[in-house]
Amino acid sequence: MRILHTSDWHVGKKLGPFDRSEEQRRAIEEVAAIADDENVDLVIHSGDVFDRPIPPVAALDLALEGLVRLTNGGKRPVVAIAGNHDSPALFETLARFLVGQNIHLIGEVKSPAEGGLQDITTPSGRAVISCFPFLREGRTFNVWQPYEEHYQRYAHRLAAISQAYAREATRRAGRDAVTILVAHFLVGGAKVHGHGAPRGERELHMGEVYAADSQAIPSGPQYVALGHIHAPQPVPGAQVPAEYAGSLLQLDFGEAGEHKRVVIVDVRPGRRAQVRSVPVGGWRPLLRPHGTWEEILDLDGLEDAYLDLTVVTDGPDPGLADRARSRFDRVVKIRADYPRTEAERPSREGRGLVDLYQDFYRADEGMDPPDDLVDRFRQLMDEVGSASS
């Protein structure tokens, strides 16, 4: 049996003000073409199909169209679980309408007897798939429990659920089916941050306090398909072949320069799975140029990329943002890099939040904030004031 593992599409996610739906569409189509070219029997998606729990209609349409395309006209089953960005309830609702398309969505964490295990028939035989969507920590929280015990309990719960799935999957599979675990959680030791910049995963769920240890990867499944980590990598400490497929696109500048992929898995009942990566690249690059304005202008490849610009200057340059955006079409972030001293920062005493926000922006970006941004901040403060009165 040949399986394609993909993950973390985050359909609907923008990069600053830029809509990336067409890039997402091309990338998903590239995944579907790989599935066709590789004669894949089964597609597994390990969560975060969407970027928001209630996605915009356009994002919903794009993602569902992509899942349908992956079925190759209904001949190839697709199994997808909800990640931390997805709505479990939305998945469960959509599941009733998509099962006829050979798309199996699992939103809630369920017992093996209540849908946690999916026994799927593929063109090359049966696959018993343990489906473990993202477990929200509130499901294991005890307000009277010390924090360190709470985090430990969360990790133990992940391991206990995974192992229970593995035992039942092995029993059901017998000798004629392959066993797969698809899950969405962090295993301690996995590479979360890349290139020294924060990544797009929500820090609340990505910190080591919510990490499982390698015991959460049981020895029973022949392959473990994990989502949640955007950096493609093997799962550290796993006793069986286990991979984070990674995100489909470079989603933010923490992923700039990162090579994206899908995982192709070849497996037979009772045999160790063989895995390999197939690159995916249907999107614009994300670049982080740093240098003087003249040095940046001399760089190649900036016209077609999303840019996080750091420009070395002698001091504040109020016209820098306008100059950069008139020169490049896709400037997401821009800041001036020059020496700053504490003496340059005015006192906060007796000043309003709008003035303080402008000071923060100048200190962080090295330039005055745009007028429309200040107006939006002022409008937001007025709305908050009205709501609280």
N, C-alpha and C positions, 0 to 999 in steps of 0.2 A: 504494500500500500504506500502511496506517495501522498504526503500531506504538505500543504503550504500554511505556514504560521505567519500572521501579520498582526499588528497591534498599534494602539495609540494613534489613531487617525486624527482625532481632535477636529473633526469636520465643523466648520463654522468659526474657527479661531482666526482672528485677524492679527496682523503684525503692525502695531501702532494704528495708523488710520487706514492701512491697506487691506483690502479684501483679497483673500487668496483662494477663493473658491475654484477658480479655473485651474490653478496649480494643483489643488487637491483633487479635482476631477481627473486631470492628466495622470497624477500619481496613482490613483485608484485604478484607472484604466491600464496603466503599466503593470500593476499587480495582477489584474485579470488576464492580461496577455501572457505574463509569466506562467500563470496557472494553466492556461491553454497550451503553451509551448512545452511545458514540462509534463503534460498529461496527468495533472494532479487529480487525485480521487476525492480529496476532502480539504476544505479550507477552515482554519481555526483563527478566530479573532479574539485576542486576550484582553479586550476592554479598552475603554475610552474611545468608542466610536465617534462620540460627539464631544465638543468642548464645553457645552453647557447642559445642565439637566433637562431644561426645556429648550431645545434648539429652535432657531428660526425656521420658518417653513422651507426656505431655500436650502438650508443645511440638512434638514430632514430629507428633503427630496434627493439631494446629492448623495447622501450616505445610503439611503435605501436603494437608489438606482445602482450604486456600486455593489452592494451586497447581492442584488439580483443578478448583476452582470457576472459576479464571481460564480454563480451556480451553473453557468454555461447552459442556459435554457432549462434549468431545473434538473439537469442530469448529475450535478455535483453538489453534495450537501455542504452547507456553510453553518458553522456553529460559532456564535458570538456571545460573550458574557458582558455584563455591565461593569465598567470601571468606576473609579471615584468621581469622574466628571459626568457619568451617565446617570439617568434616572432609572432606578430599578422598576418603578411602576410603569414608566413609559415602555421599557423593554417588555414587561409582562403583557401589556396591552397590545403592543405591536406583534408579539409572538403569535397570538391567536390568528392574525391575518396573514402572517408570512410563512407559517408551517407548510401551507400548500405550495409555496414556491421552493421548498426544500431549504428554507432558512430557519434555523433554530436559535432563538434568542432566550437567554436565561438572565433575568434581572435580579432575582432574590437568591440569597443563600438558602438552599433547600437540603433536606435529608436525602440520602440515596433513594429511598422509597418514594419520595414525593417530587421527583424530577431533577434531583441533583446529579443523577447519572443519566446520560443519553446513550441509548443503544442505537447506533446509526449504521444503516446499510449503505455501503459505497460500491462503486463498480468493481473494487478489488476485495470485497469482503466486509466483515463487521468491524466497527470500532466502538469500544465502550469508553465514553468520554466523561470524566469527572469534571463538573462545571462549578467553579468556585469564584463567583463574582466578588467584588470588593466588599470586605467586611468592615462596616463603619464602627469605629471604636465605641460609639454609644451603645452598641449591642452587648458590650462586655463591661461597661462602666458601672462601678459602685461608688457612690459619692463619699462613702465613709472609708473607702480603701485608700491606703497611702499610695502616692503617685507611682513610686517604683514598683509596687505590687500590681498596680493597674496595668502598667506597660508589660510587665512580665506575664500577667494573665492574658493580655491581648496576644502576645507571641505564642503562649501555650495553646490558646484557642485556635489560632491558625494551624498549628501543627496537628492538633487533635482532629480538626475537620478534614485536613488533607489525608491523614492516615486512615480515617474512617472511610473516606471515599476510596482510597487505594485498596483496602481490604475487600470491600464489596465489589469494586470493579474487577479485581482479580477473580473473584468467585463467579461473577456473571460471565466473564470473558471465556472461561474454560480454556480450551486449546485452540480455538478457531477464531479468536478475535484479538485485535491489538488494544492496548490500554493507554489512554492519554489523560493527563491532568492539565486543564487549562484554568489559570488563576490570575488574580490581580492583586499582588502585594509586594512589599519590599523585603528582600532577603539581606540580612546584614552582610556588609562587605561588598555589596554591589556598587559600582561606580555611578553616583548620582550626578555630581557636578562635573562639567567638562570645561576645559580651556580657561579655568580660573574665574568663570562668570556664573552667576546664578542661572539655574535652568528654569523651565516653565512649570515643572511639577509643583503642586502646592506644598509648601514647606511643612504645613501641619501634618500631612500624611507621609512626607518623605524623610522626616528626621529619623535618626537611628532608634529613638525611643519606641517607634512603631514598627520596628524591623523584626521579622521572624529570623530564627537561626536556621541552619541547614536541616534541622529535623523537620521543618515544615515541608521539605521535599522528600516524600517517602520513597522507599526503594521499589515499590510495586509497579508504578507506571513505566511504560517503555519510553515515553517522552513526556516532558513537562514544558508546557507553553505558557510563559509568564508575560504579563504586561505590567505597566506602572512606571518602569524605568525607561527613559527615552534613549539612553546610550545603548546601542546593540552590544550584547556580551553574553558569554556563558554565565549561568547562575553559580556563584561561588559556593563550594562545598557540597554540591549535589552529587549523589551517588549514581544517578542515572543521567542520560542526556537531557539537559534542561537549558533553555535559552530565554533571554529577554530579546524579543525580535526588535524592540526599539520603535521609536516613532517613525511615521512614514515620511515626514518632511522635517527639515530643520525648522523647528517651531519658534525659536527665539535665539537671541545672540549667544546664549549659553551653549547652543548646539552648532554654532558657526564652524564650518570646516569638518563637521562630523559626517561620515559616510553612512547612508541609510540602506536598508536591505529588507528582504523577506527571508525566512528560513524555509528550506526544503528538507523534509524529513522522509527518509525511506525506512520502512519498518515492516517486519513480518511477525506473526504471533509467536511469542516466546523468544524472539531474537532481540539483540540490542539494536536500537535505532541508529541510523547514520544521518548526520546533519551536515548541511552546507548552506552557505549564504549566497543569495543572488542580489546584486545591487539594484537599487531603485533610485532614480534621480530626476523625476519629472517636475522640477521646480526651480525657481530662481535661487542663486546662492545668497547667503548672508555673509557680509564682510564687515570687519572692524578696523578700518584704516586708522593709523595714528601717525601724525607728522605735521610739519608746517603746511600751510595752504599750498605752497608751490610743490612740495613733495607729494602731497595727495593728488594734485592735478597730473603729476607724471605717472601715477600708477595705472596699470591696465586692468580692464575688466570691471570697472566700477559702474559703467552706464547701465548694465543689465542687472545689477545686484541691489538688494536691500542693504542700506548702509547704517552703521553705528559709527559716526565720525568723531574722532578726537583730534582737534586742531591745536597745535602748539602756537601760542601767541605770547606777546610781551605783557599783556594785561587784558582787561575786559574788552570785548569786541562786539558792540551792540548790533552790528550789521551782519555778523557771521552767519546766523541762521538763514536770513534771506538770501545771502550770497550762495550758500551751499545748496539751498533748495532751488535756486534759479539755475544752478549748474548741473545738479543731479536730480533725476525724477523720483527716486525712491529713498529719500533720507528719512529714516525712522527716528534716529536720535542724533543730536549733535551737541558737543560741549567744547569749550575753550580750556586748554591746559596751560595754566600759568601759576607761578608761586602765589599762595595766599597766606595771609597772616591773620591772627585773631583780631588785630587792631582794625582790620577792614570790616569786621562784622559789628553792626550797630547794636545798641542795647535793645532788649525786647520790652523793657518796662514801659507801661502805659500805651502800648501800640496794639492796633487791631490785628485780627487774624489775616486779613487780606494783605496788609503791609508785611506781616511776618512770612506769609507764603511767598511774596515776591522776593524777600531776602533769602529764603530757602532756595528758591529757583536760581537766583544769581550765584549763590555759593555752590550749588550743585552743577549748574550748567555753564557758569562763567559769562552769562549775558542776561539782559533783561528778559522777563517772560513776555511772550506775545500778548498783545492787548486782548485778543479774543479769549485766551486762556484765563487771564485775570478776570474778565467779565464772567466767564463760566464759573470760576471759583466764587466770585461775589454772589452770583445767582444761587449757587448751591448753598452758601451760608444763609442767604435770605430764606430759602426753602426750609432749611433745618430750623431756623428761628421761628418760622410760621408754624411748623409742625409741632414744636415743643410748647407753643404759647396756648 
